[in-house]
């Protein structure tokens, strides 16, 4: 059985005190998280160590929102995968659409970051997805296939086994729009088929694929009921502890 995962990407929100309060609030509600569900929080870099201490010895796991392409050196402002791991984080989000769009991160950059994460025993949550114009031009399958081919499909089968994939239709992030459950399932099934083509049916069946695109309590149950959707990469709703926990309760178990 593939893991069920709900990961909260806080993005550039909350000062340190607000971050502590949010983490404490989620921690207080952890008893309401269904047993098979893995819950991850991804605060900003400068909060990682502090939030890590807050959620230590709980069911909650810690993720960074990004990492550098390089191991160490004169790269002012960058944060290495080794630094991320030293905070107690176990996961790192890589290739989020906002990184690709605002900071021009290419698939090659995404691959380099995945390599750094794996070398430092982090589980990469690798994001793929199409923009609105690509969706409207019926290019969404080819766009996602290319992103996969140039990043995660460059990995050995052993390394790929540590990958979590998040499908995020860019047109549904922060817009209030959401892919319909059928649209989301169609892409998740496509991704799983591509994994089977490149690796094996076992790899395809074992890989967790998350949906990221305005997932919230009101639509999570319908999305998570789809056979190839294993959870969500949650943005805005992860900033409200009750909403976030409610999403974790949306699986059919």
C-alpha positions as CSV (number, residue, x, y, z in Angstrom):
1,X,0.0,0.0,0.0
2,X,1.4,3.4,-1.0
3,X,1.9,5.9,1.7
4,X,-0.8,8.6,2.2
5,X,0.8,12.0,2.5
6,X,-0.3,15.5,3.3
7,X,2.5,18.1,3.1
8,X,2.0,21.7,4.0
9,X,4.0,24.2,2.1
10,X,4.0,27.4,4.1
11,X,5.8,29.4,1.4
12,X,7.0,32.8,2.4
13,X,4.5,33.3,5.3
14,X,4.7,33.6,9.0
15,X,7.4,35.2,11.1
16,X,9.2,33.0,13.6
17,X,6.6,33.4,16.4
18,X,3.7,32.9,14.1
19,X,5.5,29.8,12.7
20,X,5.9,28.4,16.2
21,X,2.3,29.0,17.0
22,X,1.1,27.3,13.8
23,X,3.4,24.3,14.5
24,X,2.2,24.1,18.1
25,X,-1.5,24.2,16.9
26,X,-0.9,21.4,14.4
27,X,1.0,19.5,17.1
28,X,-2.0,19.8,19.5
29,X,-4.3,18.3,16.9
30,X,-2.0,15.4,15.8
31,X,-4.2,12.9,17.6
32,X,-6.9,13.5,15.0
33,X,-4.6,12.5,12.1
34,X,-5.6,9.0,10.9
35,X,-2.9,6.5,11.7
36,X,-1.8,5.6,8.1
37,X,-1.4,9.3,7.0
38,X,2.0,11.0,7.0
39,X,1.8,14.7,7.7
40,X,4.7,17.0,6.7
41,X,5.2,20.7,7.3
42,X,7.5,22.9,5.2
43,X,8.3,26.2,6.9
44,X,10.7,28.8,5.5
45,X,14.4,28.0,5.7
46,X,15.1,30.3,8.7
47,X,12.4,28.5,10.8
48,X,13.4,25.0,10.0
49,X,15.5,24.2,13.1
50,X,13.1,25.9,15.5
51,X,10.0,24.2,14.0
52,X,12.0,20.9,14.0
53,X,12.4,21.2,17.7
54,X,8.8,22.1,18.2
55,X,7.6,19.0,16.4
56,X,10.3,16.6,17.7
57,X,8.9,13.3,19.1
58,X,5.6,13.8,17.3
59,X,4.0,12.2,14.3
60,X,4.8,15.3,12.2
61,X,7.7,15.4,9.8
62,X,9.8,18.4,8.6
63,X,10.5,19.5,5.0
64,X,12.4,22.4,3.5
65,X,10.9,24.3,0.5
66,X,14.1,24.2,-1.6
67,X,17.8,23.4,-1.5
68,X,20.9,24.5,-3.5
69,X,22.4,22.8,-6.5
70,X,25.8,22.8,-4.9
71,X,27.3,21.0,-2.0
72,X,29.0,24.0,-0.3
73,X,31.1,27.0,-1.1
74,X,30.9,30.7,-2.1
75,X,27.2,30.8,-2.9
76,X,25.9,33.7,-0.9
77,X,22.3,33.3,0.2
78,X,22.0,29.6,-0.8
79,X,21.1,26.7,1.6
80,X,22.6,23.3,0.9
81,X,20.9,20.0,1.3
82,X,23.4,19.1,4.0
83,X,22.4,22.2,6.0
84,X,18.7,21.3,5.5
85,X,19.4,17.8,6.8
86,X,21.2,19.1,9.8
87,X,18.0,20.9,11.0
88,X,16.3,17.5,11.4
89,X,14.4,17.8,8.1
90,X,13.7,14.5,6.3
91,X,12.1,16.0,3.1
92,X,12.7,18.8,0.6
93,X,10.4,20.2,-2.0
94,X,12.1,20.6,-5.3
95,X,11.0,22.2,-8.6
96,X,7.9,23.9,-7.3
97,X,6.2,25.9,-10.1
98,X,7.0,29.2,-8.3
99,X,10.8,28.3,-8.3
100,X,10.5,27.4,-12.0
101,X,8.6,30.5,-12.9
102,X,10.0,33.3,-10.7
103,X,13.6,32.0,-10.5
104,X,13.9,30.3,-13.9
105,X,14.7,26.9,-12.5
106,X,15.2,24.4,-15.4
107,X,14.7,20.7,-15.3
108,X,18.5,20.4,-15.2
109,X,18.6,22.5,-12.1
110,X,15.8,20.4,-10.6
111,X,17.9,17.3,-11.3
112,X,21.0,18.7,-9.6
113,X,18.9,19.6,-6.5
114,X,17.5,16.1,-6.5
115,X,21.0,14.7,-6.5
116,X,22.0,16.9,-3.6
117,X,19.0,15.9,-1.6
118,X,19.5,12.2,-2.1
119,X,23.2,12.4,-1.2
120,X,22.1,13.9,2.1
121,X,19.5,11.3,2.9
122,X,16.5,13.6,2.2
123,X,13.3,12.5,0.4
124,X,12.7,14.8,-2.5
125,X,9.1,15.9,-3.2
126,X,9.5,16.7,-6.9
127,X,6.9,19.0,-8.5
128,X,5.8,18.8,-12.1
129,X,2.9,20.5,-13.9
130,X,1.6,22.6,-16.8
131,X,0.7,26.3,-17.2
132,X,-2.7,27.5,-18.3
133,X,-1.7,28.1,-21.9
134,X,-0.2,24.6,-22.1
135,X,-3.4,23.1,-20.7
136,X,-5.6,25.0,-23.1
137,X,-3.3,23.9,-26.0
138,X,-3.6,20.3,-25.0
139,X,0.1,20.1,-24.3
140,X,-0.2,19.0,-20.7
141,X,0.8,15.4,-21.1
142,X,3.9,16.3,-23.2
143,X,4.9,19.1,-20.8
144,X,4.8,16.8,-17.7
145,X,6.5,13.9,-19.6
146,X,9.4,16.2,-20.5
147,X,9.8,17.4,-17.0
148,X,9.9,13.9,-15.7
149,X,12.3,12.7,-18.4
150,X,14.8,15.5,-17.7
151,X,14.7,15.2,-13.9
152,X,13.6,12.2,-12.0
153,X,13.9,9.7,-14.9
154,X,17.6,10.4,-15.0
155,X,17.9,8.6,-11.6
156,X,18.8,4.9,-11.0
157,X,15.9,2.7,-10.0
158,X,17.3,2.6,-6.4
159,X,17.4,6.4,-6.2
160,X,14.1,6.8,-7.8
161,X,12.6,4.7,-5.0
162,X,13.1,7.6,-2.6
163,X,11.2,10.1,-4.8
164,X,7.7,11.5,-4.1
165,X,6.1,13.3,-7.1
166,X,3.7,16.2,-6.7
167,X,1.5,17.1,-9.7
168,X,0.6,20.8,-9.5
169,X,-1.4,22.3,-12.4
170,X,0.2,25.7,-12.3
171,X,-3.1,27.3,-13.4
172,X,-4.7,26.1,-10.2
173,X,-2.1,27.4,-7.7
174,X,-3.3,30.4,-5.7
175,X,-6.0,31.1,-8.2
176,X,-8.9,29.4,-6.4
177,X,-9.3,27.1,-9.5
178,X,-8.8,23.4,-9.0
179,X,-8.4,20.6,-11.4
180,X,-11.5,18.4,-11.3
181,X,-11.0,15.0,-9.7
182,X,-11.2,13.5,-13.2
183,X,-8.5,15.9,-14.6
184,X,-6.2,15.2,-11.6
185,X,-6.7,11.5,-11.8
186,X,-6.0,11.5,-15.5
187,X,-2.6,13.1,-15.0
188,X,-1.7,11.0,-12.0
189,X,-2.5,7.9,-14.0
190,X,-0.4,9.2,-16.9
191,X,2.6,9.9,-14.5
192,X,2.3,6.4,-13.0
193,X,2.3,4.9,-16.5
194,X,5.4,6.8,-17.4
195,X,7.1,5.5,-14.2
196,X,6.2,2.0,-15.2
197,X,7.7,2.6,-18.7
198,X,10.9,3.9,-17.3
199,X,11.3,1.6,-14.3
200,X,8.9,-1.1,-13.5
201,X,5.3,-1.8,-12.5
202,X,6.6,-2.2,-8.9
203,X,8.1,1.2,-8.9
204,X,4.9,2.7,-10.4
205,X,2.8,1.0,-7.8
206,X,5.1,2.1,-4.9
207,X,5.5,5.8,-5.8
208,X,3.4,8.3,-4.0
209,X,2.0,11.0,-6.3
210,X,0.5,14.0,-4.6
211,X,-1.9,16.6,-6.0
212,X,-1.0,20.2,-5.5
213,X,-3.3,22.9,-6.7
214,X,-5.7,24.7,-4.4
215,X,-6.5,21.6,-2.4
216,X,-8.6,22.4,0.6
217,X,-11.1,20.7,3.0
218,X,-14.0,21.2,0.6
219,X,-12.4,19.3,-2.3
220,X,-9.8,17.0,-0.7
221,X,-12.1,14.1,-0.2
222,X,-13.1,13.9,-3.8
223,X,-9.5,14.3,-5.0
224,X,-8.1,11.7,-2.5
225,X,-10.8,9.2,-3.5
226,X,-9.1,8.9,-6.9
227,X,-7.1,5.7,-7.3
228,X,-3.8,7.3,-8.3
229,X,-3.9,10.3,-5.9
230,X,-2.0,9.6,-2.8
231,X,-2.4,12.9,-1.0
232,X,-1.7,16.6,-1.4
233,X,0.9,19.3,-1.4
234,X,-1.1,21.9,0.4
235,X,-0.5,25.7,0.1
236,X,-2.8,28.2,1.7
237,X,-4.9,25.7,3.6
238,X,-1.8,24.5,5.5
239,X,-1.6,27.9,7.2
240,X,-4.7,27.1,9.2
241,X,-4.2,24.2,11.5
242,X,-7.8,23.0,11.6
243,X,-8.1,23.0,7.8
244,X,-4.8,21.2,7.4
245,X,-5.8,18.5,9.9
246,X,-9.2,18.2,8.2
247,X,-7.4,17.6,4.9
248,X,-5.5,14.8,6.5
249,X,-8.8,13.2,7.4
250,X,-10.1,13.2,3.8
251,X,-8.8,9.8,2.7
252,X,-10.9,6.8,2.2
253,X,-9.0,4.3,4.4
